[in-house]
Amino acid sequence: MTSWQLVRVFAGCFILLSLLLGAPASPWFHSQWWLAFTAFVGLNILQSGVTKWCLLERIMHRLGARRGD
């Protein structure tokens, strides 16, 4: 997988996890404050789309993931 694909996998997993923990209808509900984490991930995706820069993608590349085009 390329670094940008890994970033999207991580973002999707974090969003789903925070929704499971933050949505009152979820059987794993813990606190609605988990929804703030969902918003944080969404804002980071928006920021990386606008600026074409993502810290996690740089970290993945330095850990050995090849760059995506």
C-alpha positions as CSV (number, residue, x, y, z in Angstrom):
1,M,0.0,0.0,0.0
2,T,1.1,3.5,-0.6
3,S,1.4,6.2,2.1
4,W,-1.8,8.0,1.0
5,Q,-3.8,4.7,1.0
6,L,-2.6,3.9,4.5
7,V,-3.6,7.4,5.7
8,R,-7.2,6.8,4.4
9,V,-7.3,3.4,6.0
10,F,-6.2,4.9,9.3
11,A,-8.7,7.8,9.0
12,G,-11.6,5.4,8.2
13,C,-10.8,3.1,11.1
14,F,-10.5,6.1,13.6
15,I,-13.8,7.5,12.3
16,L,-15.6,4.2,12.7
17,L,-14.1,3.6,16.1
18,S,-15.1,7.1,17.4
19,L,-18.6,6.7,16.0
20,L,-18.9,3.3,17.8
21,L,-17.8,4.9,21.1
22,G,-19.7,8.2,20.6
23,A,-23.1,7.4,19.1
24,P,-25.7,6.9,21.7
25,A,-27.4,4.1,19.7
26,S,-24.2,2.1,19.6
27,P,-23.9,-0.9,21.9
28,W,-20.3,0.2,22.7
29,F,-21.4,3.8,23.6
30,H,-19.0,5.4,26.1
31,S,-19.3,9.2,25.8
32,Q,-20.6,11.7,23.2
33,W,-17.2,13.4,23.4
34,W,-15.8,10.7,21.1
35,L,-17.7,12.5,18.3
36,A,-15.3,15.4,18.7
37,F,-12.5,13.0,17.6
38,T,-14.6,12.2,14.5
39,A,-14.7,15.9,13.8
40,F,-11.0,16.2,14.3
41,V,-10.2,13.5,11.8
42,G,-12.6,15.0,9.3
43,L,-11.0,18.4,9.7
44,N,-7.5,16.8,9.1
45,I,-8.8,15.1,5.9
46,L,-10.2,18.5,4.7
47,Q,-6.9,20.3,5.6
48,S,-4.8,17.7,3.7
49,G,-7.0,17.9,0.7
50,V,-6.7,21.7,0.5
51,T,-3.0,22.0,1.4
52,K,-1.8,18.7,-0.1
53,W,0.2,18.1,3.1
54,C,-0.5,15.4,5.7
55,L,1.7,14.7,8.7
56,L,0.6,11.0,8.9
57,E,1.5,10.5,5.3
58,R,5.0,11.8,5.9
59,I,5.3,9.5,8.9
60,M,4.2,6.5,6.9
61,H,6.6,7.4,4.1
62,R,9.5,7.6,6.7
63,L,8.5,4.2,8.1
64,G,8.9,2.7,4.7
65,A,5.6,3.1,2.8
66,R,6.1,4.1,-0.8
67,R,4.8,7.5,-1.9
68,G,1.4,7.5,-3.7
69,D,1.0,9.4,-6.9
